[in-house]
Amino acid sequence: MTDTSAPGETARHSTRRLVLIAVAVLGLAGVVALALVPLQYWALSAQGLDDACRVSLGGVPPEAGELVRGFWSWWPLGGACEWKLLDGTTAVDRPDWSTTVVAGVGAALLLAGIALAAVSSLRRSRTRTQVQRAGL
């Protein structure tokens, strides 16, 4: 059998399919990247944030003071360690920016997918309205 659809209609279907694939890929990549943040929090909590600090710091040397606690830092995202120095001051070892960057990229990808879906939907409805007004 032969395809009897108009050439413009076939192009519209292939463009729609391409946009749908792009939205799905962007959205899925964004969700996966964002899911890494609670996964890291869960892994650190399961290990115990204090224990994670002891492992990452290799323990606080006795001449440096004693470990007070490990905790979750919201900026930058990740596990942070706090210890008391011998002179009574408190030192904090903050996490690097890798988790924050991954979360930011994930959020940007997810928002790009949502924006692409919204723009595609608006353009499709606008085109449909113009075709109806033209009486086609």
C-alpha positions in Angstrom: 0.0 0.0 0.0 1.1 3.6 -0.5 1.0 6.4 1.9 -1.7 8.9 0.8 -1.1 11.6 3.4 -0.1 15.0 2.3 3.6 15.9 2.4 3.0 18.7 5.0 1.1 16.4 7.2 3.9 13.8 7.2 6.4 16.5 8.1 4.2 17.7 11.0 4.0 14.1 12.3 7.8 13.6 12.1 8.4 17.0 13.8 5.9 16.2 16.5 7.6 12.8 17.1 11.0 14.5 17.2 9.8 17.0 19.8 8.2 14.2 21.8 11.5 12.3 21.9 13.5 15.5 22.8 11.0 16.2 25.7 11.3 12.7 26.9 15.1 12.6 26.8 15.4 16.0 28.5 12.8 15.2 31.2 14.3 11.8 31.9 17.8 13.1 32.1 16.7 15.9 34.4 14.8 13.5 36.7 17.7 11.1 36.9 20.2 13.9 37.8 17.9 15.4 40.4 17.3 11.9 41.9 21.0 11.7 42.7 20.7 14.3 45.4 18.2 12.4 47.6 20.1 9.2 46.8 23.3 10.7 48.2 21.5 12.0 51.2 20.1 8.5 51.8 23.5 6.9 51.4 25.2 9.3 53.9 22.3 9.0 56.4 22.4 5.2 56.2 26.2 5.2 56.8 25.7 7.9 59.5 26.9 11.4 58.8 29.3 11.3 61.7 30.9 8.1 60.4 31.0 9.6 56.9 33.0 12.5 58.3 35.4 10.2 60.2 36.0 8.3 56.9 36.4 11.3 54.7 38.6 13.2 57.1 40.5 10.2 58.2 39.6 11.1 61.7 40.4 14.4 63.4 44.0 14.4 64.7 44.1 14.7 68.5 46.1 17.9 68.2 43.4 19.4 66.0 40.5 18.9 68.4 37.5 16.5 68.3 34.7 15.8 65.9 31.4 17.4 66.9 29.1 16.2 64.2 28.4 15.4 60.6 25.4 17.1 58.9 23.7 17.7 55.6 24.6 21.0 54.0 22.0 22.6 51.8 24.5 25.1 50.2 26.5 23.6 48.7 24.6 20.3 48.7 26.3 17.4 50.4 27.6 16.1 53.7 29.5 18.5 55.9 31.7 18.0 59.0 32.1 20.1 62.0 34.7 19.8 64.7 35.8 21.8 67.7 39.4 22.9 67.7 41.5 22.9 70.9 41.3 26.7 71.2 37.5 26.4 71.4 36.6 27.6 67.9 34.5 25.5 65.6 35.7 24.5 62.1 33.5 23.3 59.3 34.5 21.3 56.3 31.9 21.9 53.6 31.3 19.6 50.7 32.5 20.4 47.2 30.1 21.8 44.5 29.7 18.6 42.5 26.3 17.6 43.9 25.0 21.1 43.6 26.1 21.3 40.0 24.5 18.0 39.2 21.3 19.1 40.8 21.4 22.4 38.9 22.0 20.7 35.6 19.2 18.2 36.3 16.8 21.0 37.1 17.8 22.9 34.0 17.3 19.8 31.8 13.9 19.1 33.4 12.8 22.8 32.9 14.0 22.7 29.3 11.9 19.6 28.6 8.8 21.2 30.2 9.4 24.5 28.3 9.8 22.6 25.0 6.6 20.6 25.6 4.7 23.9 26.4 6.0 25.8 23.4 5.3 22.8 21.1 1.8 22.5 22.4 1.2 26.3 22.0 2.5 26.3 18.4 0.5 23.2 17.5 -2.8 24.8 18.9 -2.0 28.1 17.2 -1.4 26.3 13.9 -4.6 24.4 14.3 -6.5 27.6 15.0 -5.1 29.3 11.9 -6.0 26.3 9.7 -9.6 26.4 11.0 -9.9 30.1 10.4 -8.7 29.7 6.8 -11.4 27.1 6.3 -9.2 24.3 5.4 
